Amino acid sequence: MTSREPAGPGTHRSGFACLVGRPNAGKSTLTNALVGQKVAITSGRPQTTRHTIRGIVQRPDAQLVLVDTPGLHRPRTLLGERLNTLVRDTLSEVDAVGFCLPADQKVGPGDRFIAAQLADVMRGRRGTPVVAVVTKADTVDRETLTNHLLAVDALGDWADIVPVSAVDGFQVDTLRDVLVSYLPEGPELYPDGELTDEPEAVMVAELVREAALEGVRDELPHSLAVVVDEIVPRDDREGRDPLVDVRVNLFVERDSQKAIVIGKGGARLRQVGTEARRGIEALLGTKVYLDLRVKVAKDWQRDPKLLNRLGF
């Protein structure tokens, strides 16, 4: 197991840590809090994350690269199977794992399913340490939190157990320290100041997808995929502020879902565009013309060819 001995003067640690948990356990929000800036999309709906987003925690004594994965779950579609494979592949490559269990939900079958798989990781060749992270600690009272911590402790042989709140910052610094303590000594893996290694197109797609998932009725399930068609600076802007054309396709599985995304008279899609454009302009550092198109790709979650086309 990775050493937890304090680093000596001048010693630098670097490595990768993976956050796992069942869907909607607060992993993306926690990633953003640990990095100190938004690098992963968040939503009140489960299975928001579709890719591993790497957030980079830069410190004078360490560089912690956080890998935020899709939620582990019992898959019901080919997409679900591929997302689970993505998580397992990530677990085999990191130096430490943070197992997120929300304080406002009792330990359930989904948590036990993940705990059993993490036991194999801890017993594996690398003996990867797993830190149980009790998220959303701000949502419950002290007695409930204490009982939840006891239930989490009984769930497995964890290297550490840390309650946190990404919303109010409770013990976020402590969790950073704990995860860093399990990293090997080594040089910086990414340039100083870099916060993520995700391509711009992936980040743009995630921002659009986040905006599209917020504020819609329950009729829109997670059959929404977003693909960036192009990001092209306009070359006719002499004497004017730079402008970038961003063209994005949103894919759903049925015509009824397309109608929900677009909304009455296009109102919902305009709202999505306004919200997404704000984040994209902050990401790219320039004004953006955002062109959103909604298309139907029938039952894409179960179609291998469509999954490949949409980047899964």
N, C-alpha and C positions, 0 to 999 in steps of 0.2 A: 504494500500500500504506500502511496505517496507520503513522504515525510511531513510531519507537522511541526518539526523543530523550527524555532524562530530563525529567520534569515540573519546572517551576520552583517556587520557594517559594510555597506557598499554592495551587498548581494541583491541581485535582481531576479524575480520569479516571473515566468511567463508560461501560458498554456491555455487550454480550452476547458470550459465548463458547460454542461448541457442542462437546461431546465426542462423537465418532463412532468407530466401529470395528465389527469383526465381533462377532456375539453372544458374550457371556461374556468380553469383553476387559477387564473390570474398570471400566467406565465409571461405574456407579452407586456402587460403593465409593469411587472416586476423587472423585466429586461430594460425597459425604458428608464425606470427609477434607478437601477444600478448603473447604467451608462450615464444618466444625467441629461439625456436628450431623447426625443422620440426616434427610434430606429425600427420599431415593430408596431404593426397596426393593432388596435384594440377594438373590441366590440363586446356588447352584452350578450352576443349570441355565440354558442359553442362552435368549434371547428373554424374559427376565424383564420388562424394561421394555416397556410397551405405550403409554405416553403420554410427552410431553416434560415432565419435571419441572424446574422452575426453582428452583435453589438460589442464594441471594444471599450473596456474600462482602462483608462490611462492613469497610472500613478507613478510617482518617482521611483518606487521600489518594485513595481510589478506592472504587468500588462495581462489583464484577464479578458479572454475572448469568449463572450457568451453566445451560445448557440440556442436559439429559441425554436423549438420544434412544434409540429402539429400535435394535438392531444392524442395520447394513446387511448385506443378504445377497441371494443369488439367490432370488427368491420362488417358492414352489411352490403357494401358495394366494392367494385374493383378499385375505385378511388380510395376508399377506406383502407383496403389492403395495401395499396401503394404508399399511403401516408404512414401506416404502421411500419412498413419496411424502411422508410426514410428515417424514422425515429430509431429503430434498432441499429441501423448502420451507423448513425451518429453516436449512439451509446458506446459502440466498440472503439471509438477513436478519441474520446475525450479523457481529460485527467481527473475530472470530478463531475458528479451529477447532483443537481438540486431537484428533489422530488417535491413538487408543489401540491399541497393539500389545503383547500380553503377552509378557514375557521368557521365559516357560516354554514357549512354542510357536514353532516356526520360522515365518518369513514364508512364507505360503502363497497359494494362488489367491484366497482370500477377501480377504486384505490387498491383493493386486495389483488386484483388482476395485474396491475402495474407493479405492486410490491413484489409479487412472485417473480416477475421478469427481472426486476432489479436485483433480487437475491442472486440470480445467475450472474449478473454483472459483477457483484461484489465477490463472488466465489471464483470468478474467471481468472484467466492467466494474469491479467494486469491488476486484479484486485482493486478495481476502481472504487474509491470512497463515495458513498451516497449520503448527502445531507438532506434530511427531511425539513422542508421549508413550509411552515404553516402561514399561508397567505391570508390577506384580508382580516388581519387581527383587529383592525379598527371597527369591524362590523359587529363584534360580540362583546359581552361583558366579561369581566375577569374570571368569574367562575366557569362560564362556558368555555373560555379559552384554555383554562387549566385542565378541564375534563377532556378537551379535544387533544391537548398535548399528550395526556396520558394514553389516549386511544392510539395516537400516532406512534408513541413509543412502543406500544405492544404490537404494532404492525410489522416491525422488522428491527434488525440490528444496525441502526443508523450510526454513521460516523459522528454526526451532530444533529441536534434539533433546534431550529431557529424560527421563532415567530416573527413575522414582519408585517408591515403595512406599506405598500407602495404609494398609497394615497397621501398619508401624512408623514411618511419617512421613518416611521418607527422601526428601528433596528436594521435599516437598509445598509448603513455603514458597517454594522456588525456582520451582516451576511457577506458583504464584500470581503472583509478581513478573513472570515472562515473559509470562503472559497479560494482566496489567494493562498492561504496557508497550505492548501493541498497541491499547489502547482509546483512543478520542478524548477530548479534554478535554471535561468536561461536568459538570452537577450530579447530585445523587443522583436515581435513577429510582424508588426505593422508600423508604418511611420507615425511619429508623434503627432497627435491632433486628429488622426483618423478615427471615426466613430463606427463605421460599418464598411464591410467589403462588398456589399450587395451592389450590383449594377444599377444605374439610374433607372433603367426601364422596369426592373423588378420593383423598385421602391415606388415608382409612379403607379404601376398597376396595383400595388397594395393600397396606396392612398385612395385610388378610385374605388377599389373594392370596399374599403372601410366606409367611405361615404355612402356607397350604395346599400350597405347593410344596416345603416342607422335609420331609425324612424320609419321603417316599413312594417306592415302588418305581418302576422305570423304566416300568411299565405306564401311568403317568399322563403323557401327553405334554402339550404346551402348548396343550391345547384347553380350558383353564380361563379363564373370564371371570367377573369379580366386579362386581356392580352393587349400590350402596347404595339400598335402598328408602326408608328414612327415618331421620332423626336427630332425636329428639323428647325434650325434657326432660319428666320426669314432674311433674305439678302437684299431687300429693298428698303432698308431702314436708315439710309444715310440721313444724318441730322436729327434722327429720332431715337427714342429709347429702343434697345434691342427687344425682339419679340421671338418667342419660340412656338412653333406649331406642334402640338401634342395630339396625336390621333389614337384613340383607344376604342377597342371593341369589347363589349360586355356580352357574354354568352350565357343564355339560360336554356332550360330543357323544354319549355312549353310556351305556347303563345300566351297563355294566361299569365305566366310569370313575366313575360315581356311587357304586358300591359301594366303590371304592378310597378316595374322598374321605371317605365316611362311616365306613368301617372296621367291624370286627366289633363288633356291639352298639353302634355309634355311638362307639366309643372314639377313632377317628382324628379325627372331627369335634369331639369335646370337646377334644382336644389342640390342634387348630387354634384353637378358640374361646379357650382359656386363653392361648395365645401371642399371638393377635391382640389380645385384650382389654387385655393389658398395654401394648402400644404405643398403642392407641386412647385409653386413659385418660391416658397421658402427653401425647398430642396434644391432647385436649380439656380436660385439667385437671380431670376429675371422674370419679366412679364411673360405670361403664357396665354396662347389661344388654345383652348381645350375643346376638341371635337369628340363627342361620345356617340357611339353607335351601338344599339342593342340588337343582337341577333339570336336566333334559335338554333341550337345544336341538340337535336332530340336525344334524350337519355345519355348525355355525354359521360356521366359518371360511371356508366357500365360498358362503354364502348372503347376498347383498347386503342383503336386508331384515333378517335377523337381525344382521348386522354393524352396521347403522344403529341397531337397537334396543339393542344392547349398547354403543354409544358409539364405534364405530370408523368 
